[in-house]
Amino acid sequence: MAISSSRSSSFSSLSSAIVALAVFLLLTGTSSAQLSENFYSKKCPKVFDAVESVVKTAVAKERRMGASLLRLFFHDCFVDGCDGSLLLDDTSTFKGEKTAAPNNNSVRGFEVIDAIKSKVEQVCPGVVSCADILAITSRDSVVILGGPSWNVKLGRRDSTTANFTAANTGVIPAPTSNLSILISTFKAQGLSAKDMVALSGSHTIGKARCTSFRNRIYNETNINSSFAKSRQRNCPRTSGSGDNNLANLDFRTPNHFDNKYYKNLLINRGLLHSDQVLFNGGSTDSLVKTYSKNNKAFDCDFVNAMIKMGNNKPLTGSQGEIRKNCRRTN
């Protein structure tokens, strides 16, 4: 039977579309799968309870741990994407990221992640990645400390290597960063200046070491004098003396996730140089003012930025692996 010209044209168009789709799938592979809020709904529905129970115990034992766990997710995502590479210990074939300058003697909470992974493996062996555990843990840490909640997108797989060089060469913003460096560093991760200011609000919880703010409290002028003096009492001017002494990033409510961080900046009481530059006559001043007055606006933008950051170059599909132990590859 002869095919009419109109049917022939339609068939040709359909064939072209199928070929184009096949080429796309060949080029992208299964790794093009998107993250999903329902990724574990059938595979491991108990994962959220397992993670939350360990995080609650850890934060109840030490309130600062919530901030430390949140920070792990940041420092992981900024180096080659959210792939759990930060959790890997050094091996004979690669140097891990834990001893890179932004992380060494600074990032902490690895033993809590180990405990979470162990509990998750008990309920769903070989199913949930360490990268996804970091994402869920960061959300739970914020919620437990009084912050907003959100539906975490999941489906990440774990890296089989780490990148010490990248972690050590400026992809993670330093506490001495100026505004333009902060904006460009976050932009390199696909995050806007607005995202950067909102994510900086995570400094409403946690502590910083004397080495991170010594220059600010002794040498900078855009700092409240009484605030500077109070911090100097626990952070000597001389380098090497009291380097690891700690101070709250938010002197008002250091264990509660709120917008007090931004209120501090309005009165020049940002602890880090990279905090105060957000409100120092620059392009982000208006955002700081908005968040200082409107906690809901901060919560909303923080959540959106966290989800956006969590989408940073994840390994999916057949890429990477699901580690049995977060500290080493399978």
Buried (B, 14 or more C-beta within 10 A) or exposed (E): EEEEEEEEEEEEEEEEEEEEEEEEEEEEEEEEBEBEEEBBEEEBEBBBEBBBBBBBEBBEEEBBBBBBBBBBBBBBBBBBBBBBBBBBEBEEEBBBBBEBEBBEEBBBBBEBBBBBBEBBBEBBEEBBBBBBBBBBBBBBBBBBBBBBEBEBBBBBBBBBBBBBEBBBEBBBBBBBBEBEBBBBBBEEBEBEBBBBBBBBBBBBBBBBBBBBBBBBBBEBEEBEEEBBEBBBEEBBEEEEEBBEBBBBBBBEBBBBBBBBBBBBBBEBBBBBBBBBBBBBEBEBBEBBBBBBEBBEBBBBBBBBBBBBBBBBEBBBBEBBBBBBBBBEBE
